[in-house]
Amino acid sequence: MISKPLAATQPAAAEIATFWLADGGANLTAATPYNVRTSTSKLLDGGGATPDTKPGTIPPSLPATTSTAAAVTPATSGKVFFLGADGLPHWCTGTAVHSQYRNVVATAAHCGFDIQRTGYALDKWAFVPAYTNGTAPLGLYVGRQLYGHYDFDAYGDFDRGYAFITVYEGVAPSATGEPVNFGRLGDNAGGQGLAWNQPVDSATDVFGYPAGPHPDGTLPYTGDTLESSSGRPTSVQVPSLKGEELLGVGSPFTGEGALGSSWLLRYDKATGQGYLNGVTISVTDRDADLRFDTSMSPYFDGETRSVYTAAATQWTGAVLPT
């Protein structure tokens, strides 16, 4: 396991919150979908995705009020915003996950670690759950600490291409435009459960914000609203990602914007909750018809749970003094 600070102090977190919320959220609106390692051209059937311990789950948690839980799509899904190596604002997809202090977000590892600058985390990292058409209805949550697998950071091994991020309590703009505290992520949005060492072909619902083009140039998604697809994964290998233990599931999502999309087991539409069992790390055009048709994820095993546990027990606190 490896950990990197994102905003180690309250003043640093407040500065990041102001960056994203100032001028009516202009930087949120200006952000573009992250386009680093979004797709791969070669995918091989088979692989070594197998359990390393007994299967297990951690249950999801409902928000403090149930008004957001009856939505057609989960309020736990949202966008993670950050500055890339180019210094410009970008976004991926992220998911609120159950934790002791209701303050953890899961996403693809390269939506937290900056793989274009060795040893760095992405700058000004924040999460907006239930993001829709430029709005932050459940607040904005600044990242405090990034947790991932050592093999991803050291070797670029996408078999470990997941990250769990602790976030400060939320902020929202006041009537004067200044940010004010908005409460804990899990209290406002709830948190998905976590599953590991599950059968590879478990029925899976994928939720994300695809926005990029297909290889043929068509643009079926805008990235403004949450999209979903479903299928049963199979074991695959992707040599370009050093991925020998990956899962692939049929999905029409394009790569840009969909990085970090949640793979949920036993998703319940009535509550908007299930068990996180993967995150999209890339997509591919498996049948070579110039349209992406498969999303890929690491296989969540006991090592995934260990990284999650390191994040899930950390308290963060509020961005602004209370």
C-alpha positions as CSV (number, residue, x, y, z in Angstrom):
1,M,0.0,0.0,0.0
2,I,1.1,3.5,-0.7
3,S,-0.3,6.9,0.4
4,K,0.2,10.4,-0.8
5,P,-1.2,13.7,0.6
6,L,-3.6,15.7,-1.6
7,A,-4.5,18.6,0.8
8,A,-2.7,18.0,4.1
9,T,-4.2,21.1,6.0
10,Q,-7.5,22.9,6.3
11,P,-6.1,26.1,4.7
12,A,-4.9,24.0,1.7
13,A,-8.3,22.3,1.4
14,A,-10.1,25.7,1.6
15,E,-8.0,27.1,-1.2
16,I,-8.9,24.1,-3.4
17,A,-12.6,24.4,-2.6
18,T,-12.5,28.1,-3.5
19,F,-10.7,27.3,-6.8
20,W,-13.5,25.0,-7.9
21,L,-16.5,26.9,-6.5
22,A,-15.4,30.5,-7.4
23,D,-17.2,32.5,-10.1
24,G,-20.2,30.2,-10.0
25,G,-18.1,27.0,-10.4
26,A,-16.4,28.3,-13.6
27,N,-13.5,25.9,-13.2
28,L,-15.9,22.9,-12.8
29,T,-17.6,23.9,-16.0
30,A,-14.3,24.5,-17.8
31,A,-12.9,21.1,-16.9
32,T,-12.5,18.5,-19.7
33,P,-12.6,14.7,-19.5
34,Y,-9.2,13.2,-18.6
35,N,-7.7,11.6,-21.7
36,V,-4.7,9.7,-20.2
37,R,-4.7,5.9,-20.9
38,T,-8.4,5.9,-21.7
39,S,-8.3,3.2,-24.3
40,T,-6.2,0.2,-25.5
41,S,-6.0,-1.5,-28.8
42,K,-5.1,-5.1,-27.8
43,L,-7.1,-7.2,-25.4
44,L,-6.5,-11.0,-24.9
45,D,-9.1,-13.4,-23.5
46,G,-8.2,-15.3,-20.3
47,G,-6.0,-14.2,-17.5
48,G,-5.3,-14.8,-13.8
49,A,-8.2,-13.1,-12.1
50,T,-8.7,-15.5,-9.2
51,P,-9.5,-15.0,-5.5
52,D,-6.5,-14.8,-3.1
53,T,-8.6,-15.2,0.1
54,K,-12.2,-16.0,1.0
55,P,-14.9,-13.8,-0.7
56,G,-16.2,-10.9,1.4
57,T,-18.4,-7.8,1.5
58,I,-18.8,-4.6,3.5
59,P,-22.4,-3.3,3.4
60,P,-23.4,0.0,1.8
61,S,-24.6,2.9,3.9
62,L,-27.7,5.1,3.3
63,P,-27.5,8.9,3.5
64,A,-28.7,10.6,6.6
65,T,-31.9,11.4,4.8
66,T,-33.5,9.1,2.3
67,S,-34.5,11.7,-0.3
68,T,-31.5,11.0,-2.5
69,A,-31.7,7.2,-2.2
70,A,-34.7,6.6,-4.4
71,A,-33.1,8.0,-7.5
72,V,-32.9,5.9,-10.7
73,T,-29.1,6.3,-10.6
74,P,-27.0,6.3,-7.5
75,A,-26.2,9.6,-5.8
76,T,-22.9,8.1,-4.8
77,S,-21.6,8.4,-8.3
78,G,-20.1,11.7,-9.3
79,K,-17.1,13.4,-10.9
80,V,-13.6,13.8,-9.5
81,F,-12.0,17.0,-10.6
82,F,-8.2,17.8,-10.6
83,L,-5.5,19.6,-12.5
84,G,-3.5,17.3,-14.9
85,A,0.2,17.5,-15.7
86,D,-0.8,20.1,-18.3
87,G,-2.0,22.4,-15.5
88,L,-5.5,22.4,-16.8
89,P,-8.7,21.2,-15.1
90,H,-9.9,17.7,-15.9
91,W,-12.4,15.1,-14.5
92,C,-13.0,11.4,-14.2
93,T,-15.8,9.4,-12.5
94,G,-15.7,8.5,-8.8
95,T,-17.9,6.8,-6.2
96,A,-18.6,7.4,-2.6
97,V,-17.9,4.2,-0.6
98,H,-19.0,3.2,2.9
99,S,-16.3,3.9,5.6
100,Q,-16.0,4.5,9.3
101,Y,-16.1,8.3,8.9
102,R,-18.3,8.4,5.8
103,N,-15.5,10.1,3.8
104,V,-14.0,7.8,1.1
105,V,-14.2,8.0,-2.6
106,A,-13.1,5.2,-5.1
107,T,-11.8,5.8,-8.6
108,A,-9.2,4.6,-11.1
109,A,-5.7,4.9,-9.8
110,H,-4.6,7.2,-12.6
111,C,-7.4,9.6,-11.6
112,G,-5.5,10.1,-8.4
113,F,-1.8,9.3,-9.1
114,D,-0.3,11.5,-11.9
115,I,1.2,8.8,-14.2
116,Q,2.6,11.6,-16.4
117,R,4.9,12.8,-13.6
118,T,6.5,10.0,-11.6
119,G,5.9,10.2,-7.8
120,Y,3.2,12.9,-8.0
121,A,-0.5,12.9,-7.1
122,L,-2.9,15.0,-9.2
123,D,-3.4,18.5,-8.0
124,K,-6.5,20.3,-6.6
125,W,-8.4,17.0,-6.3
126,A,-12.1,17.2,-5.4
127,F,-15.2,15.1,-5.7
128,V,-18.8,16.2,-6.7
129,P,-21.4,13.4,-6.1
130,A,-24.6,13.4,-8.1
131,Y,-23.0,15.8,-10.6
132,T,-25.6,16.9,-13.2
133,N,-25.2,19.5,-15.9
134,G,-22.6,21.6,-14.1
135,T,-24.3,21.5,-10.7
136,A,-23.0,20.2,-7.3
137,P,-26.4,19.5,-5.5
138,L,-24.7,17.5,-2.7
139,G,-21.7,19.6,-2.2
140,L,-18.0,19.5,-3.2
141,Y,-15.5,17.3,-1.2
142,V,-11.8,18.1,-1.3
143,G,-9.4,15.2,-1.2
144,R,-7.1,14.8,1.8
145,Q,-5.1,11.6,1.3
146,L,-4.7,9.2,-1.6
147,Y,-4.3,5.5,-1.0
148,G,-3.3,3.0,-3.7
149,H,-1.3,-0.2,-4.3
150,Y,2.5,0.0,-4.4
151,D,2.7,-1.9,-7.6
152,F,0.7,0.7,-9.5
153,D,2.7,3.6,-8.3
154,A,6.1,1.9,-8.7
155,Y,5.6,-0.3,-11.8
156,G,2.5,1.0,-13.6
157,D,0.7,-2.3,-13.0
158,F,-2.9,-1.7,-13.9
159,D,-3.9,-5.0,-12.2
160,R,-3.8,-2.7,-9.2
161,G,-5.3,0.3,-11.0
162,Y,-7.7,1.4,-8.2
163,A,-7.5,4.2,-5.6
164,F,-9.3,5.1,-2.5
165,I,-9.3,8.8,-1.4
166,T,-10.3,10.3,1.9
167,V,-12.1,13.6,1.6
168,Y,-12.8,16.5,3.9
169,E,-16.4,17.3,4.8
170,G,-18.3,19.0,2.0
171,V,-18.5,22.6,1.1
172,A,-21.0,24.6,-0.9
173,P,-21.2,28.2,-2.0
174,S,-23.2,30.6,0.3
175,A,-25.4,33.4,-0.8
176,T,-22.3,35.6,-1.0
177,G,-20.4,33.1,-3.0
178,E,-18.0,32.1,-0.2
179,P,-17.8,28.4,0.6
180,V,-19.5,27.1,3.8
181,N,-19.3,23.7,5.4
182,F,-21.9,21.2,4.1
183,G,-21.4,18.0,6.1
184,R,-20.0,14.5,5.5
185,L,-20.0,12.8,2.1
186,G,-21.7,9.6,3.4
187,D,-24.4,11.6,5.3
188,N,-25.3,13.5,2.1
189,A,-24.8,10.9,-0.6
190,G,-24.6,7.5,1.2
191,G,-21.8,5.0,0.4
192,Q,-21.6,1.9,-1.8
193,G,-20.6,-1.3,-0.2
194,L,-17.4,-3.1,-1.1
195,A,-17.0,-6.7,-2.5
196,W,-13.8,-8.7,-3.1
197,N,-12.9,-12.2,-4.3
198,Q,-16.3,-12.6,-6.0
199,P,-17.0,-14.9,-9.0
200,V,-15.5,-13.3,-12.1
201,D,-18.8,-13.5,-14.1
202,S,-21.0,-11.9,-11.4
203,A,-23.8,-9.7,-12.9
204,T,-22.5,-6.1,-12.9
205,D,-24.0,-2.6,-13.3
206,V,-21.5,0.1,-14.5
207,F,-22.1,3.8,-13.8
208,G,-20.1,6.6,-15.2
209,Y,-19.8,9.9,-17.1
210,P,-18.5,8.9,-20.6
211,A,-17.9,11.9,-22.8
212,G,-15.2,11.1,-25.4
213,P,-15.5,10.0,-29.0
214,H,-15.6,6.5,-30.4
215,P,-12.8,5.6,-32.9
216,D,-15.2,6.4,-35.7
217,G,-15.5,10.0,-34.4
218,T,-19.1,9.8,-33.1
219,L,-19.9,11.4,-29.8
220,P,-22.8,9.5,-28.2
221,Y,-22.3,11.0,-24.7
222,T,-22.0,14.5,-23.3
223,G,-20.5,13.7,-19.9
224,D,-23.2,15.9,-18.2
225,T,-25.3,13.1,-16.8
226,L,-24.7,9.7,-15.3
227,E,-24.9,6.8,-17.7
228,S,-25.3,3.1,-17.0
229,S,-24.7,-0.3,-18.6
230,S,-24.8,-3.9,-17.4
231,G,-23.2,-7.2,-18.2
232,R,-21.2,-10.2,-16.9
233,P,-17.4,-9.8,-16.9
234,T,-14.8,-12.2,-18.2
235,S,-11.1,-12.6,-17.4
236,V,-8.9,-10.6,-19.8
237,Q,-5.3,-9.6,-20.3
238,V,-4.0,-6.2,-21.6
239,P,-0.3,-6.2,-22.2
240,S,0.0,-2.5,-22.7
241,L,-1.4,-1.9,-19.2
242,K,0.7,-4.7,-17.7
243,G,-2.6,-6.2,-16.9
244,E,-2.7,-10.0,-16.5
245,E,-5.5,-10.2,-14.0
246,L,-8.1,-7.8,-15.4
247,L,-11.9,-8.1,-16.0
248,G,-13.7,-7.0,-19.2
249,V,-17.4,-6.3,-19.4
250,G,-19.5,-5.4,-22.5
251,S,-20.2,-1.7,-22.3
252,P,-20.7,1.1,-24.9
253,F,-19.0,3.7,-22.8
254,T,-16.2,5.7,-24.4
255,G,-13.0,6.1,-22.4
256,E,-12.7,9.8,-21.7
257,G,-14.9,10.7,-18.7
258,A,-15.6,7.0,-17.9
259,L,-12.3,6.3,-16.1
260,G,-13.2,5.4,-12.6
261,S,-16.7,4.3,-13.3
262,S,-18.2,2.1,-10.6
263,W,-18.8,-1.6,-11.2
264,L,-21.6,-2.6,-8.8
265,L,-22.8,-6.0,-7.7
266,R,-26.4,-6.6,-6.6
267,Y,-27.4,-3.0,-7.4
268,D,-30.8,-2.1,-6.0
269,K,-32.6,0.6,-8.0
270,A,-34.9,1.2,-5.1
271,T,-32.1,2.4,-2.8
272,G,-29.4,3.3,-5.4
273,Q,-27.0,1.0,-3.6
274,G,-24.9,-2.1,-4.2
275,Y,-21.4,-3.4,-3.7
276,L,-18.4,-1.8,-5.5
277,N,-16.5,-4.6,-7.2
278,G,-14.4,-2.8,-9.8
279,V,-13.6,0.6,-11.4
280,T,-13.1,1.3,-15.1
281,I,-9.4,1.8,-16.0
282,S,-9.7,1.8,-19.8
283,V,-11.9,0.8,-22.7
284,T,-11.4,-1.1,-26.0
285,D,-13.0,-1.8,-29.3
286,R,-13.0,-5.6,-29.1
287,D,-14.7,-6.4,-32.4
288,A,-12.8,-3.7,-34.4
289,D,-15.9,-1.9,-35.7
290,L,-14.5,1.5,-34.6
291,R,-16.8,1.7,-31.6
292,F,-15.8,1.0,-28.0
293,D,-17.6,-2.0,-26.7
294,T,-15.7,-3.2,-23.6
295,S,-14.7,-1.6,-20.3
296,M,-11.9,-3.0,-18.1
297,S,-11.3,-3.1,-14.4
298,P,-8.9,-4.7,-11.9
299,Y,-10.1,-7.8,-10.1
300,F,-10.9,-6.7,-6.6
301,D,-9.2,-9.2,-4.2
302,G,-7.9,-9.2,-0.7
303,E,-5.2,-6.7,-1.6
304,T,-7.8,-4.3,-2.8
305,R,-9.6,-4.7,0.6
306,S,-6.3,-3.9,2.4
307,V,-5.9,-0.6,0.5
308,Y,-9.5,0.3,1.1
309,T,-9.2,-0.5,4.8
310,A,-6.2,1.9,5.1
311,A,-8.4,4.7,3.8
312,A,-11.6,3.7,5.5
313,T,-10.4,4.1,9.1
314,Q,-9.0,7.7,8.6
315,W,-10.8,10.7,10.0
316,T,-10.6,13.9,8.0
317,G,-12.8,16.7,9.4
318,A,-14.2,20.0,8.0
319,V,-12.6,22.3,5.5
320,L,-13.6,25.4,7.4
321,P,-13.3,26.1,11.1
322,T,-16.5,25.1,12.9
